[in-house]
Amino acid sequence: MAVGLFWLYFASAKWHGVDWMKALIQSAGPANPIPGLHDLLIQLVAPNWFFFAILQTVGETVVGLLLVLGLATRWAGIGGFLLATNLALVVAFEVSDPGFRWLYYLGVLVNAQVIASGAGSLALSRFGWVPAFLR
């Protein structure tokens, strides 16, 4: 539940608009030291920043809701792991304080733990009436 609330918190910052993300997304490419990813961010992501901002928002919302409800927990954990890896490889390099980057890296670790652990005891997927694809 806590990891789901984590994702919903970050998604909620974007629900009323993603315009504030434009500068962040467009500056991520030049700040990124990873070869290949650096070019991808500059040539593909920055010009299409709105699409990628909406995609990130939808992903965070879906993952957050599934984790809070305890539905498709491992699949949601995989989605959260991919979202957190994206943030750790892209946004974390824009942060000047290396210690602050660990907040992004910890997001990767907690989502990996969700994948390994699966649903908790309060998860809706524990009920027999929940379809198998949501367990």
TIDRENFI-18936 format. One line per 2 residues: number of its first residue (from 1); for each residue x, y, z of C-alpha. Coordinates in Angstrom, 3 decimals, padded with zeros to 6 digits. Layout:
% TIDRENFI-18936
NUM = X:Y:Z; ...
//
This chain:
% TIDRENFI-18936
1 = 000.000:000.000:000.000; 002.814:002.392:000.864
3 = 004.467:001.972:-002.542; 001.100:002.572:-004.222
5 = 000.632:005.777:-002.222; 004.154:006.791:-003.260
7 = 003.160:006.523:-006.934; -000.191:008.246:-006.425
9 = 001.557:011.131:-004.665; 003.855:011.698:-007.639
11 = 001.017:011.237:-010.123; -001.187:013.742:-008.286
13 = 001.372:016.480:-008.932; 000.636:016.051:-012.637
15 = -003.161:015.643:-012.608; -003.812:019.357:-012.956
17 = -001.327:019.847:-015.763; 002.066:018.738:-016.984
19 = 003.335:022.033:-018.394; 005.791:022.355:-015.510
21 = 007.494:019.186:-016.757; 008.505:020.669:-020.112
23 = 011.690:022.333:-018.866; 012.560:019.302:-016.747
25 = 012.172:016.876:-019.646; 013.999:019.077:-022.116
27 = 016.954:019.594:-019.790; 017.240:015.880:-018.947
29 = 019.045:014.988:-022.195; 021.954:017.414:-021.913
31 = 022.430:016.503:-018.225; 022.429:012.741:-018.836
33 = 025.868:011.081:-019.014; 024.679:007.686:-020.336
35 = 025.631:007.223:-024.022; 022.662:006.347:-026.197
37 = 020.146:007.426:-023.578; 021.569:010.946:-023.803
39 = 020.838:011.045:-027.552; 017.431:009.372:-027.183
41 = 016.360:012.002:-024.659; 017.500:014.866:-026.863
43 = 016.214:013.562:-030.201; 013.000:011.733:-029.252
45 = 011.797:012.595:-025.765; 012.471:016.351:-025.623
47 = 010.573:017.219:-028.836; 007.652:015.002:-027.727
49 = 007.741:016.027:-024.073; 003.947:016.277:-023.713
51 = 003.343:012.690:-024.837; 005.991:011.353:-022.452
53 = 004.709:013.489:-019.558; 001.185:012.123:-020.039
55 = 002.538:008.578:-020.383; 004.454:008.937:-017.097
57 = 001.365:010.356:-015.355; -000.922:007.574:-016.565
59 = 001.664:004.948:-015.631; 002.111:006.338:-012.121
61 = -001.653:006.543:-011.600; -002.365:002.998:-012.807
63 = 000.522:001.486:-010.841; -000.469:003.429:-007.726
65 = -004.114:002.380:-007.879; -003.306:-001.281:-008.520
67 = -000.841:-001.389:-005.631; -003.145:000.360:-003.165
69 = -005.983:-001.987:-004.055; -003.748:-005.051:-004.134
71 = -004.695:-006.062:-007.659; -002.199:-007.486:-010.179
73 = 000.449:-006.672:-007.585; 003.452:-008.225:-009.267
75 = 002.533:-006.717:-012.652; 002.047:-003.344:-010.989
77 = 005.404:-003.839:-009.284; 007.018:-004.438:-012.666
79 = 005.377:-001.264:-013.977; 006.569:000.651:-010.923
81 = 010.056:-000.794:-011.332; 010.166:000.451:-014.936
83 = 008.841:003.893:-013.953; 011.351:004.162:-011.106
85 = 014.206:003.011:-013.352; 013.202:005.679:-015.850
87 = 013.358:008.332:-013.128; 016.631:006.968:-011.740
89 = 018.320:006.995:-015.154; 016.895:010.296:-016.385
91 = 015.741:012.726:-013.702; 018.263:011.763:-011.016
93 = 021.129:013.168:-013.094; 019.520:016.599:-013.062
95 = 019.814:016.733:-009.278; 023.045:018.429:-008.225
97 = 023.254:016.686:-004.834; 024.364:013.042:-005.266
99 = 022.810:012.151:-001.895; 019.402:013.260:-003.137
101 = 019.716:010.867:-006.084; 019.282:007.968:-003.655
103 = 015.602:008.855:-003.374; 015.236:007.828:-007.007
105 = 017.355:004.707:-006.544; 015.307:003.652:-003.521
107 = 012.182:003.805:-005.700; 013.739:001.100:-007.857
109 = 014.505:-001.043:-004.813; 011.064:-000.833:-003.195
111 = 009.363:-001.743:-006.465; 011.726:-004.707:-006.823
113 = 010.632:-005.752:-003.329; 006.978:-005.592:-004.406
115 = 007.784:-007.881:-007.330; 009.527:-010.347:-005.014
117 = 006.941:-010.228:-002.217; 003.680:-010.089:-004.112
119 = 000.372:-009.066:-002.578; -000.008:-008.445:001.142
121 = -002.621:-009.849:003.469; -005.052:-006.949:002.898
123 = -004.920:-007.158:-000.915; -008.153:-007.534:-002.838
125 = -006.497:-010.213:-004.954; -006.739:-012.563:-001.945
127 = -010.504:-012.840:-002.458; -011.808:-015.682:-004.625
129 = -014.224:-013.452:-006.578; -011.334:-011.472:-008.120
131 = -010.591:-012.606:-011.686; -007.363:-014.579:-012.110
133 = -005.698:-011.942:-014.315; -005.907:-009.447:-011.417
135 = -004.283:-011.764:-008.858
//
